[in-house]
Amino acid sequence: MKSLIHRSDSFTLNANTRKPLKDCSPMKRSLSLATLAHLCLLNATVFATQASAAESVTGPLAQKLSGKPPALSVGGTSAAEIKAKIKSGEIKLGTRVTELPPGVEAWYDVEYGKGGTTPLLLDLFKPKTIKKPVPGMIFVHGGSWISGSRKMYGTYCRHFAAKGYVVATIDYRLSGEAPFPAAIQDVNCAIRWMRANAKKFGVDPNRIGLVGGSAGGHLVMLAAYANAPDPELEGSGGNNDVSTRVQAVVDIYGPNQLGGRRSRAVVKFMGGKTSNEAPEMYAKASPITHLTKDAPPTLILHGTVDELVNISQSDNLAARLTELGVPYLYDRIEGWHHAMDIVAEVNAHCVWMMDQFFAQVLPLPAS
């Protein structure tokens, strides 16, 4: 089985550069206090030695969860411990599904636009029979913006296509080919392509959701939250007169704030410039900067011992969503690391959470 984990030295994003509250601006002070309040709520529901999957979920949409998620153990107290258990076989990895489920058809290597002169490709999965337009989904892979492939999310795509959605998984320009804002331009191009081709594939153009993990989580949040049209983020890869608005977003351990500690992958993604050298560009590239009350419903899935993207990033995001009144679910998964969804039991848990989230915010039409 191919591992979905990118190189562990690629990027580390922590939140250890906090200033005392008295030195913060009013906006930052408000966010800090909101974060503390949210953490108090989280601490009341997180167990130290055994994760209670249902109680770890917070947010306005949590009360509408139907049933309980699959049982989920605590992987360990550190990423190193979890990886040792994976190596020994104590923790079992999931397997990629390569066969098409019954009733599902696929289009491979579909060109959805151009990134400069580079053809941008996606794979698309859909039910063979669609009686009424259904929601569309676009998956965006991770890999520290320097590696990865759309094939990484083929298993998720097959699952959701079997449930009745039209699902695409995309490639985008990596930072070795073109730095920021190339990747986000490509994601926006994919949104426009799906909306422009909605009738052809049976998609409801008014109900499109995004899912991304790690660097892909960053990109889908940026696409979802940067609602004000910005030519620099939109790009011109194709279907340029079509809206890039989406109606839901799933962030799986993605960074929402790129400033702070130095990171080779982040600096490369940002064209070789640090946050001190280009603070405005870093702000534009950070999804949390763009959040408004009009942001789409959000699902956050993040492990508490993530060694690459500190859990505080998602804590801050959930606090900001609370402050703005944006509907969300936050699953703060106790004792799991970055790329946790390669583990079989965590993957089953994440799929259950996504099923629940999309049933609420992008439900399939009644048959």
KOLBAKE-701311 format. One record per residue (C-alpha): residue in one letter; residue number from 1; y, z, x. Coordinates in steps of 0.25 Angstrom, whole numbers. Layout:
<nodes>
<node residu="A" num="NUM" v="Y" w="Z" u="X"/>
...
</nodes>
This chain:
<nodes>
<node residu="M" num="1" v="0" w="0" u="0"/>
<node residu="K" num="2" v="14" w="-3" u="5"/>
<node residu="S" num="3" v="23" w="9" u="6"/>
<node residu="L" num="4" v="36" w="9" u="-2"/>
<node residu="I" num="5" v="43" w="18" u="8"/>
<node residu="H" num="6" v="53" w="12" u="17"/>
<node residu="R" num="7" v="55" w="18" u="31"/>
<node residu="S" num="8" v="58" w="32" u="31"/>
<node residu="D" num="9" v="69" w="31" u="41"/>
<node residu="S" num="10" v="77" w="21" u="33"/>
<node residu="F" num="11" v="87" w="29" u="26"/>
<node residu="T" num="12" v="90" w="43" u="23"/>
<node residu="L" num="13" v="100" w="47" u="12"/>
<node residu="N" num="14" v="104" w="62" u="11"/>
<node residu="A" num="15" v="115" w="69" u="5"/>
<node residu="N" num="16" v="118" w="79" u="16"/>
<node residu="T" num="17" v="133" w="75" u="18"/>
<node residu="R" num="18" v="139" w="83" u="7"/>
<node residu="K" num="19" v="152" w="89" u="8"/>
<node residu="P" num="20" v="156" w="103" u="2"/>
<node residu="L" num="21" v="161" w="102" u="-12"/>
<node residu="K" num="22" v="175" w="106" u="-8"/>
<node residu="D" num="23" v="176" w="94" u="1"/>
<node residu="C" num="24" v="171" w="84" u="-10"/>
<node residu="S" num="25" v="179" w="76" u="-19"/>
<node residu="P" num="26" v="179" w="80" u="-34"/>
<node residu="M" num="27" v="169" w="68" u="-37"/>
<node residu="K" num="28" v="160" w="73" u="-26"/>
<node residu="R" num="29" v="161" w="87" u="-30"/>
<node residu="S" num="30" v="158" w="84" u="-44"/>
<node residu="L" num="31" v="145" w="76" u="-40"/>
<node residu="S" num="32" v="141" w="87" u="-30"/>
<node residu="L" num="33" v="142" w="98" u="-41"/>
<node residu="A" num="34" v="135" w="89" u="-51"/>
<node residu="T" num="35" v="124" w="87" u="-40"/>
<node residu="L" num="36" v="122" w="102" u="-39"/>
<node residu="A" num="37" v="121" w="103" u="-54"/>
<node residu="H" num="38" v="111" w="93" u="-54"/>
<node residu="L" num="39" v="103" w="99" u="-43"/>
<node residu="C" num="40" v="103" w="112" u="-50"/>
<node residu="L" num="41" v="96" w="105" u="-62"/>
<node residu="L" num="42" v="86" w="98" u="-53"/>
<node residu="N" num="43" v="82" w="111" u="-46"/>
<node residu="A" num="44" v="78" w="117" u="-59"/>
<node residu="T" num="45" v="68" w="106" u="-61"/>
<node residu="V" num="46" v="62" w="103" u="-48"/>
<node residu="F" num="47" v="50" w="111" u="-43"/>
<node residu="A" num="48" v="48" w="114" u="-28"/>
<node residu="T" num="49" v="33" w="112" u="-27"/>
<node residu="Q" num="50" v="29" w="103" u="-38"/>
<node residu="A" num="51" v="37" w="93" u="-45"/>
<node residu="S" num="52" v="38" w="93" u="-60"/>
<node residu="A" num="53" v="40" w="79" u="-63"/>
<node residu="A" num="54" v="47" w="81" u="-77"/>
<node residu="E" num="55" v="56" w="92" u="-73"/>
<node residu="S" num="56" v="61" w="84" u="-60"/>
<node residu="V" num="57" v="68" w="74" u="-69"/>
<node residu="T" num="58" v="82" w="76" u="-73"/>
<node residu="G" num="59" v="93" w="68" u="-80"/>
<node residu="P" num="60" v="97" w="65" u="-94"/>
<node residu="L" num="61" v="86" w="56" u="-96"/>
<node residu="A" num="62" v="75" w="66" u="-92"/>
<node residu="Q" num="63" v="74" w="72" u="-106"/>
<node residu="K" num="64" v="69" w="59" u="-111"/>
<node residu="L" num="65" v="57" w="58" u="-102"/>
<node residu="S" num="66" v="45" w="56" u="-110"/>
<node residu="G" num="67" v="33" w="63" u="-105"/>
<node residu="K" num="68" v="30" w="68" u="-91"/>
<node residu="P" num="69" v="29" w="60" u="-78"/>
<node residu="P" num="70" v="17" w="59" u="-70"/>
<node residu="A" num="71" v="13" w="72" u="-62"/>
<node residu="L" num="72" v="20" w="72" u="-49"/>
<node residu="S" num="73" v="18" w="81" u="-37"/>
<node residu="V" num="74" v="27" w="85" u="-26"/>
<node residu="G" num="75" v="25" w="76" u="-14"/>
<node residu="G" num="76" v="30" w="85" u="-3"/>
<node residu="T" num="77" v="42" w="93" u="2"/>
<node residu="S" num="78" v="46" w="81" u="11"/>
<node residu="A" num="79" v="45" w="67" u="13"/>
<node residu="A" num="80" v="37" w="69" u="26"/>
<node residu="E" num="81" v="27" w="78" u="18"/>
<node residu="I" num="82" v="25" w="67" u="7"/>
<node residu="K" num="83" v="23" w="56" u="17"/>
<node residu="A" num="84" v="12" w="64" u="24"/>
<node residu="K" num="85" v="5" w="66" u="11"/>
<node residu="I" num="86" v="6" w="51" u="8"/>
<node residu="K" num="87" v="0" w="48" u="22"/>
<node residu="S" num="88" v="-11" w="58" u="20"/>
<node residu="G" num="89" v="-15" w="53" u="6"/>
<node residu="E" num="90" v="-11" w="65" u="-1"/>
<node residu="I" num="91" v="0" w="58" u="-9"/>
<node residu="K" num="92" v="-4" w="45" u="-14"/>
<node residu="L" num="93" v="4" w="32" u="-14"/>
<node residu="G" num="94" v="5" w="23" u="-26"/>
<node residu="T" num="95" v="0" w="8" u="-25"/>
<node residu="R" num="96" v="8" w="-4" u="-28"/>
<node residu="V" num="97" v="4" w="-12" u="-41"/>
<node residu="T" num="98" v="4" w="-27" u="-37"/>
<node residu="E" num="99" v="-3" w="-32" u="-50"/>
<node residu="L" num="100" v="5" w="-36" u="-62"/>
<node residu="P" num="101" v="2" w="-27" u="-74"/>
<node residu="P" num="102" v="-4" w="-33" u="-87"/>
<node residu="G" num="103" v="7" w="-40" u="-95"/>
<node residu="V" num="104" v="17" w="-41" u="-83"/>
<node residu="E" num="105" v="22" w="-54" u="-76"/>
<node residu="A" num="106" v="29" w="-55" u="-63"/>
<node residu="W" num="107" v="39" w="-64" u="-56"/>
<node residu="Y" num="108" v="39" w="-63" u="-41"/>
<node residu="D" num="109" v="50" w="-67" u="-30"/>
<node residu="V" num="110" v="61" w="-70" u="-41"/>
<node residu="E" num="111" v="74" w="-73" u="-35"/>
<node residu="Y" num="112" v="85" w="-65" u="-42"/>
<node residu="G" num="113" v="97" w="-69" u="-33"/>
<node residu="K" num="114" v="102" w="-71" u="-19"/>
<node residu="G" num="115" v="106" w="-61" u="-9"/>
<node residu="G" num="116" v="115" w="-70" u="-1"/>
<node residu="T" num="117" v="106" w="-81" u="2"/>
<node residu="T" num="118" v="93" w="-72" u="0"/>
<node residu="P" num="119" v="85" w="-74" u="-12"/>
<node residu="L" num="120" v="83" w="-61" u="-19"/>
<node residu="L" num="121" v="69" w="-59" u="-26"/>
<node residu="L" num="122" v="63" w="-50" u="-36"/>
<node residu="D" num="123" v="49" w="-49" u="-43"/>
<node residu="L" num="124" v="49" w="-47" u="-58"/>
<node residu="F" num="125" v="39" w="-41" u="-67"/>
<node residu="K" num="126" v="39" w="-42" u="-82"/>
<node residu="P" num="127" v="30" w="-41" u="-95"/>
<node residu="K" num="128" v="24" w="-54" u="-98"/>
<node residu="T" num="129" v="29" w="-52" u="-113"/>
<node residu="I" num="130" v="42" w="-47" u="-116"/>
<node residu="K" num="131" v="46" w="-47" u="-131"/>
<node residu="K" num="132" v="60" w="-41" u="-129"/>
<node residu="P" num="133" v="69" w="-40" u="-117"/>
<node residu="V" num="134" v="65" w="-28" u="-108"/>
<node residu="P" num="135" v="72" w="-20" u="-98"/>
<node residu="G" num="136" v="72" w="-25" u="-84"/>
<node residu="M" num="137" v="71" w="-17" u="-71"/>
<node residu="I" num="138" v="74" w="-21" u="-56"/>
<node residu="F" num="139" v="67" w="-13" u="-45"/>
<node residu="V" num="140" v="74" w="-12" u="-31"/>
<node residu="H" num="141" v="66" w="-8" u="-19"/>
<node residu="G" num="142" v="69" w="2" u="-8"/>
<node residu="G" num="143" v="68" w="2" u="7"/>
<node residu="S" num="144" v="81" w="7" u="12"/>
<node residu="W" num="145" v="88" w="-6" u="9"/>
<node residu="I" num="146" v="81" w="-12" u="21"/>
<node residu="S" num="147" v="67" w="-15" u="17"/>
<node residu="G" num="148" v="58" w="-16" u="4"/>
<node residu="S" num="149" v="54" w="-26" u="-6"/>
<node residu="R" num="150" v="54" w="-29" u="-21"/>
<node residu="K" num="151" v="38" w="-28" u="-20"/>
<node residu="M" num="152" v="40" w="-13" u="-18"/>
<node residu="Y" num="153" v="43" w="-11" u="-33"/>
<node residu="G" num="154" v="33" w="-20" u="-39"/>
<node residu="T" num="155" v="24" w="-9" u="-44"/>
<node residu="Y" num="156" v="36" w="-3" u="-52"/>
<node residu="C" num="157" v="39" w="-17" u="-57"/>
<node residu="R" num="158" v="25" w="-19" u="-63"/>
<node residu="H" num="159" v="25" w="-6" u="-70"/>
<node residu="F" num="160" v="38" w="-8" u="-77"/>
<node residu="A" num="161" v="35" w="-22" u="-80"/>
<node residu="A" num="162" v="22" w="-17" u="-87"/>
<node residu="K" num="163" v="30" w="-8" u="-95"/>
<node residu="G" num="164" v="38" w="-19" u="-100"/>
<node residu="Y" num="165" v="50" w="-21" u="-91"/>
<node residu="V" num="166" v="55" w="-33" u="-83"/>
<node residu="V" num="167" v="55" w="-28" u="-69"/>
<node residu="A" num="168" v="60" w="-34" u="-56"/>
<node residu="T" num="169" v="59" w="-29" u="-41"/>
<node residu="I" num="170" v="69" w="-35" u="-32"/>
<node residu="D" num="171" v="71" w="-38" u="-17"/>
<node residu="Y" num="172" v="86" w="-36" u="-12"/>
<node residu="R" num="173" v="93" w="-39" u="2"/>
<node residu="L" num="174" v="89" w="-28" u="11"/>
<node residu="S" num="175" v="99" w="-22" u="21"/>
<node residu="G" num="176" v="94" w="-30" u="33"/>
<node residu="E" num="177" v="98" w="-43" u="26"/>
<node residu="A" num="178" v="111" w="-38" u="19"/>
<node residu="P" num="179" v="117" w="-24" u="18"/>
<node residu="F" num="180" v="124" w="-18" u="6"/>
<node residu="P" num="181" v="128" w="-23" u="-4"/>
<node residu="A" num="182" v="117" w="-34" u="-3"/>
<node residu="A" num="183" v="106" w="-26" u="-9"/>
<node residu="I" num="184" v="113" w="-21" u="-21"/>
<node residu="Q" num="185" v="119" w="-35" u="-24"/>
<node residu="D" num="186" v="104" w="-40" u="-25"/>
<node residu="V" num="187" v="100" w="-29" u="-34"/>
<node residu="N" num="188" v="112" w="-32" u="-43"/>
<node residu="C" num="189" v="108" w="-47" u="-42"/>
<node residu="A" num="190" v="94" w="-43" u="-47"/>
<node residu="I" num="191" v="100" w="-36" u="-59"/>
<node residu="R" num="192" v="108" w="-48" u="-63"/>
<node residu="W" num="193" v="96" w="-57" u="-61"/>
<node residu="M" num="194" v="87" w="-49" u="-71"/>
<node residu="R" num="195" v="99" w="-48" u="-81"/>
<node residu="A" num="196" v="101" w="-63" u="-80"/>
<node residu="N" num="197" v="86" w="-66" u="-81"/>
<node residu="A" num="198" v="84" w="-56" u="-92"/>
<node residu="K" num="199" v="80" w="-66" u="-103"/>
<node residu="K" num="200" v="70" w="-73" u="-94"/>
<node residu="F" num="201" v="62" w="-61" u="-91"/>
<node residu="G" num="202" v="64" w="-53" u="-104"/>
<node residu="V" num="203" v="74" w="-42" u="-98"/>
<node residu="D" num="204" v="84" w="-35" u="-107"/>
<node residu="P" num="205" v="97" w="-38" u="-98"/>
<node residu="N" num="206" v="103" w="-25" u="-103"/>
<node residu="R" num="207" v="92" w="-16" u="-98"/>
<node residu="I" num="208" v="90" w="-18" u="-83"/>
<node residu="G" num="209" v="86" w="-6" u="-74"/>
<node residu="L" num="210" v="85" w="-4" u="-59"/>
<node residu="V" num="211" v="75" w="4" u="-51"/>
<node residu="G" num="212" v="75" w="6" u="-36"/>
<node residu="G" num="213" v="70" w="15" u="-25"/>
<node residu="S" num="214" v="76" w="20" u="-13"/>
<node residu="A" num="215" v="86" w="9" u="-8"/>
<node residu="G" num="216" v="82" w="2" u="-21"/>
<node residu="G" num="217" v="86" w="14" u="-28"/>
<node residu="H" num="218" v="100" w="14" u="-22"/>
<node residu="L" num="219" v="102" w="-1" u="-25"/>
<node residu="V" num="220" v="98" w="1" u="-40"/>
<node residu="M" num="221" v="107" w="13" u="-42"/>
<node residu="L" num="222" v="118" w="5" u="-35"/>
<node residu="A" num="223" v="116" w="-7" u="-44"/>
<node residu="A" num="224" v="115" w="2" u="-57"/>
<node residu="Y" num="225" v="127" w="11" u="-54"/>
<node residu="A" num="226" v="137" w="1" u="-48"/>
<node residu="N" num="227" v="141" w="-4" u="-62"/>
<node residu="A" num="228" v="155" w="-9" u="-59"/>
<node residu="P" num="229" v="153" w="-24" u="-54"/>
<node residu="D" num="230" v="155" w="-24" u="-39"/>
<node residu="P" num="231" v="153" w="-38" u="-33"/>
<node residu="E" num="232" v="149" w="-32" u="-20"/>
<node residu="L" num="233" v="137" w="-25" u="-26"/>
<node residu="E" num="234" v="134" w="-36" u="-37"/>
<node residu="G" num="235" v="133" w="-47" u="-27"/>
<node residu="S" num="236" v="131" w="-62" u="-31"/>
<node residu="G" num="237" v="116" w="-65" u="-29"/>
<node residu="G" num="238" v="114" w="-71" u="-43"/>
<node residu="N" num="239" v="118" w="-69" u="-58"/>
<node residu="N" num="240" v="131" w="-64" u="-54"/>
<node residu="D" num="241" v="137" w="-64" u="-68"/>
<node residu="V" num="242" v="126" w="-54" u="-73"/>
<node residu="S" num="243" v="128" w="-39" u="-75"/>
<node residu="T" num="244" v="121" w="-30" u="-65"/>
<node residu="R" num="245" v="121" w="-18" u="-74"/>
<node residu="V" num="246" v="108" w="-10" u="-76"/>
<node residu="Q" num="247" v="104" w="0" u="-86"/>
<node residu="A" num="248" v="95" w="9" u="-78"/>
<node residu="V" num="249" v="92" w="12" u="-64"/>
<node residu="V" num="250" v="81" w="20" u="-57"/>
<node residu="D" num="251" v="83" w="26" u="-43"/>
<node residu="I" num="252" v="71" w="30" u="-35"/>
<node residu="Y" num="253" v="76" w="38" u="-23"/>
<node residu="G" num="254" v="87" w="29" u="-20"/>
<node residu="P" num="255" v="100" w="33" u="-13"/>
<node residu="N" num="256" v="113" w="33" u="-21"/>
<node residu="Q" num="257" v="122" w="37" u="-10"/>
<node residu="L" num="258" v="122" w="30" u="3"/>
<node residu="G" num="259" v="132" w="38" u="11"/>
<node residu="G" num="260" v="130" w="50" u="19"/>
<node residu="R" num="261" v="119" w="51" u="30"/>
<node residu="R" num="262" v="117" w="39" u="39"/>
<node residu="S" num="263" v="105" w="30" u="36"/>
<node residu="R" num="264" v="101" w="18" u="43"/>
<node residu="A" num="265" v="96" w="11" u="31"/>
<node residu="V" num="266" v="109" w="14" u="23"/>
<node residu="V" num="267" v="118" w="10" u="34"/>
<node residu="K" num="268" v="110" w="-3" u="36"/>
<node residu="F" num="269" v="111" w="-6" u="20"/>
<node residu="M" num="270" v="126" w="-3" u="21"/>
<node residu="G" num="271" v="128" w="-14" u="32"/>
<node residu="G" num="272" v="128" w="-5" u="44"/>
<node residu="K" num="273" v="139" w="4" u="39"/>
<node residu="T" num="274" v="138" w="19" u="37"/>
<node residu="S" num="275" v="144" w="27" u="25"/>
<node residu="N" num="276" v="156" w="31" u="34"/>
<node residu="E" num="277" v="159" w="17" u="38"/>
<node residu="A" num="278" v="158" w="11" u="24"/>
<node residu="P" num="279" v="160" w="23" u="14"/>
<node residu="E" num="280" v="164" w="13" u="3"/>
<node residu="M" num="281" v="153" w="4" u="5"/>
<node residu="Y" num="282" v="143" w="16" u="4"/>
<node residu="A" num="283" v="149" w="21" u="-8"/>
<node residu="K" num="284" v="148" w="7" u="-15"/>
<node residu="A" num="285" v="133" w="7" u="-10"/>
<node residu="S" num="286" v="130" w="21" u="-16"/>
<node residu="P" num="287" v="125" w="21" u="-30"/>
<node residu="I" num="288" v="131" w="34" u="-34"/>
<node residu="T" num="289" v="145" w="30" u="-31"/>
<node residu="H" num="290" v="144" w="20" u="-43"/>
<node residu="L" num="291" v="139" w="29" u="-53"/>
<node residu="T" num="292" v="146" w="30" u="-66"/>
<node residu="K" num="293" v="143" w="35" u="-80"/>
<node residu="D" num="294" v="138" w="20" u="-84"/>
<node residu="A" num="295" v="127" w="21" u="-74"/>
<node residu="P" num="296" v="113" w="17" u="-80"/>
<node residu="P" num="297" v="102" w="27" u="-82"/>
<node residu="T" num="298" v="96" w="31" u="-69"/>
<node residu="L" num="299" v="82" w="36" u="-65"/>
<node residu="I" num="300" v="82" w="44" u="-51"/>
<node residu="L" num="301" v="68" w="46" u="-44"/>
<node residu="H" num="302" v="69" w="54" u="-31"/>
<node residu="G" num="303" v="60" w="63" u="-23"/>
<node residu="T" num="304" v="66" w="76" u="-18"/>
<node residu="V" num="305" v="61" w="74" u="-4"/>
<node residu="D" num="306" v="66" w="60" u="-2"/>
<node residu="E" num="307" v="68" w="59" u="13"/>
<node residu="L" num="308" v="77" w="46" u="13"/>
<node residu="V" num="309" v="86" w="48" u="0"/>
<node residu="N" num="310" v="89" w="62" u="-2"/>
<node residu="I" num="311" v="86" w="68" u="-16"/>
<node residu="S" num="312" v="101" w="72" u="-16"/>
<node residu="Q" num="313" v="105" w="58" u="-18"/>
<node residu="S" num="314" v="98" w="58" u="-32"/>
<node residu="D" num="315" v="103" w="72" u="-35"/>
<node residu="N" num="316" v="117" w="67" u="-33"/>
<node residu="L" num="317" v="114" w="54" u="-42"/>
<node residu="A" num="318" v="108" w="62" u="-53"/>
<node residu="A" num="319" v="120" w="72" u="-53"/>
<node residu="R" num="320" v="130" w="60" u="-53"/>
<node residu="L" num="321" v="122" w="54" u="-65"/>
<node residu="T" num="322" v="123" w="67" u="-72"/>
<node residu="E" num="323" v="138" w="68" u="-70"/>
<node residu="L" num="324" v="140" w="54" u="-75"/>
<node residu="G" num="325" v="131" w="55" u="-87"/>
<node residu="V" num="326" v="121" w="44" u="-83"/>
<node residu="P" num="327" v="107" w="45" u="-89"/>
<node residu="Y" num="328" v="97" w="47" u="-78"/>
<node residu="L" num="329" v="83" w="53" u="-74"/>
<node residu="Y" num="330" v="82" w="60" u="-61"/>
<node residu="D" num="331" v="68" w="63" u="-56"/>
<node residu="R" num="332" v="70" w="72" u="-43"/>
<node residu="I" num="333" v="55" w="71" u="-39"/>
<node residu="E" num="334" v="51" w="83" u="-31"/>
<node residu="G" num="335" v="44" w="81" u="-17"/>
<node residu="W" num="336" v="44" w="66" u="-16"/>
<node residu="H" num="337" v="50" w="57" u="-5"/>
<node residu="H" num="338" v="57" w="44" u="-4"/>
<node residu="A" num="339" v="49" w="32" u="-9"/>
<node residu="M" num="340" v="41" w="43" u="-17"/>
<node residu="D" num="341" v="36" w="33" u="-27"/>
<node residu="I" num="342" v="26" w="27" u="-18"/>
<node residu="V" num="343" v="18" w="39" u="-21"/>
<node residu="A" num="344" v="9" w="37" u="-33"/>
<node residu="E" num="345" v="12" w="49" u="-41"/>
<node residu="V" num="346" v="27" w="48" u="-38"/>
<node residu="N" num="347" v="27" w="33" u="-42"/>
<node residu="A" num="348" v="20" w="36" u="-55"/>
<node residu="H" num="349" v="31" w="47" u="-58"/>
<node residu="C" num="350" v="42" w="37" u="-54"/>
<node residu="V" num="351" v="36" w="27" u="-63"/>
<node residu="W" num="352" v="36" w="37" u="-75"/>
<node residu="M" num="353" v="50" w="41" u="-73"/>
<node residu="M" num="354" v="55" w="26" u="-73"/>
<node residu="D" num="355" v="46" w="23" u="-85"/>
<node residu="Q" num="356" v="53" w="35" u="-92"/>
<node residu="F" num="357" v="67" w="31" u="-87"/>
<node residu="F" num="358" v="66" w="16" u="-91"/>
<node residu="A" num="359" v="60" w="20" u="-105"/>
<node residu="Q" num="360" v="73" w="28" u="-107"/>
<node residu="V" num="361" v="84" w="19" u="-102"/>
<node residu="L" num="362" v="77" w="5" u="-102"/>
<node residu="P" num="363" v="67" w="6" u="-113"/>
<node residu="L" num="364" v="58" w="-6" u="-116"/>
<node residu="P" num="365" v="60" w="-13" u="-129"/>
<node residu="A" num="366" v="52" w="-9" u="-141"/>
<node residu="S" num="367" v="40" w="-18" u="-143"/>
</nodes>
